[in-house]
Amino acid sequence: MKKYFAFLVVICLLVAWPVAAAYAHGVDITYGSTSAIQLTAKYDTGEPVSEGDVVIYAPNEPATPWSTGKSDENGSFTFTPDPALQGTWDVQVRKAGHGGMVHIPVEGSAVQSVSTGFTTAQVVIMSASVIWGLVGTALYFSRRKS
Amino acid sequence: MHIPDGILPTAVCLGGYATAGAATWYSLRKINQSENPREGIPRASLLTAAFLVASWVHIPVPPASVHLLLNGLLGAVLGFYAFPAILIGLFFQAVMFQHGGLTTLGINATIIGVSAILAHLVFQIRKLFGPDNRTATGIFGFLAGASGIALAAVAVFALLVTTIPANIDVEAERTAIGILTIAHIPLMLLEGVFTALVVLFLIRVKPELLEGK
């Protein structure tokens, strides 16, 4: 009798196990915070690169894209880098043969905010210097021979 | 019109440097063969400055935006001096404004510079119509300015369309490149008119400034 009972229990367990797994009513949700990276791509006219192709390269695979996506109409794109892959993430945004690449250093959980490009004042000063150099060259070569 | 870093495959960038090197050598040889090679340097230098800042002049052509290039004008006025002038201008644009890039300097110089030299050859056709034919100067000035843009735009279009990487949305990228190329048609007309006005002005006030006059 005891033997039959044990056999019955085993049968019940075997039948119920997959059923219990498939029809479990409890849902276990875990959560944790992760740091996502938001980037915004703009042309040098200030217009956003809307619907631009975004290609993300992980630090360990600089040649093969880790993920791809599209920026929204404001040129923004958000992605969450794999925290296990420490180093510099390269993100390229391109549209119609125009585009740029930003190098995002991910060290620990801290991500430094980076930006490419110079300020307007820097660009004006650099342009003025080069133009002055070119005008100077023109004046030098057009001077009268004494 | 300026292709930035990271868009083209390495082989194309290297090929661009090779063609730019050859074109620089040929231009310098042509300049050296002229009577007084130093004579053209002042105007080449001034037009390099104009070329450098021209790319800041953006013209909105919805939905895209294009900028002045002036390669046709440089070709018409400078002749073979246009190539080194454009090479120097592109170098400064790449390092200072991140407009274009150092890896693509060769290919950009080839596209924009060779278009300029072809525009120069177009402008030379005016000589067939007599030495002081203002109408022919105006017409071929327009054609030189317009062809500079047209040739460069077609070359950029062909290069970009054939090198779209497979990991992005190829169809959308092709459409976007097509739209941008078509947006250069108004620019082509604008630079044609501008070049015609400049050469007509020069022929009136200082005809010796025009290359091959």
Chai-1 contact restraints between the chains, C-beta under 6 A:
chainA,res_idxA,chainB,res_idxB,connection_type,confidence,min_distance_angstrom,max_distance_angstrom,comment,restraint_id
A,T45,B,H58,contact,1.0,0.0,6.0,A-B,restraint_1
A,T45,B,S65,contact,1.0,0.0,6.0,A-B,restraint_2
A,D53,B,I168,contact,1.0,0.0,6.0,A-B,restraint_3
A,D53,B,D169,contact,1.0,0.0,6.0,A-B,restraint_4
A,P65,B,N167,contact,1.0,0.0,6.0,A-B,restraint_5
A,T68,B,N167,contact,1.0,0.0,6.0,A-B,restraint_6
A,Q92,B,G6,contact,1.0,0.0,6.0,A-B,restraint_7
A,K95,B,A176,contact,1.0,0.0,6.0,A-B,restraint_8
A,A96,B,A176,contact,1.0,0.0,6.0,A-B,restraint_9
A,A96,B,I177,contact,1.0,0.0,6.0,A-B,restraint_10
A,A96,B,L180,contact,1.0,0.0,6.0,A-B,restraint_11
A,G97,B,I7,contact,1.0,0.0,6.0,A-B,restraint_12
A,G97,B,L160,contact,1.0,0.0,6.0,A-B,restraint_13
A,G97,B,I177,contact,1.0,0.0,6.0,A-B,restraint_14
A,G99,B,P4,contact,1.0,0.0,6.0,A-B,restraint_15
A,M101,B,G6,contact,1.0,0.0,6.0,A-B,restraint_16
A,M126,B,M96,contact,1.0,0.0,6.0,A-B,restraint_17
A,V130,B,F92,contact,1.0,0.0,6.0,A-B,restraint_18
A,I131,B,A49,contact,1.0,0.0,6.0,A-B,restraint_19
A,L134,B,S45,contact,1.0,0.0,6.0,A-B,restraint_20
A,L134,B,T48,contact,1.0,0.0,6.0,A-B,restraint_21
A,L134,B,A49,contact,1.0,0.0,6.0,A-B,restraint_22
A,T137,B,S45,contact,1.0,0.0,6.0,A-B,restraint_23
A,A138,B,P42,contact,1.0,0.0,6.0,A-B,restraint_24
A,A138,B,S45,contact,1.0,0.0,6.0,A-B,restraint_25
A,A138,B,L46,contact,1.0,0.0,6.0,A-B,restraint_26
A,F141,B,R38,contact,1.0,0.0,6.0,A-B,restraint_27
A,F141,B,I41,contact,1.0,0.0,6.0,A-B,restraint_28
A,F141,B,P42,contact,1.0,0.0,6.0,A-B,restraint_29
A,S142,B,P42,contact,1.0,0.0,6.0,A-B,restraint_30
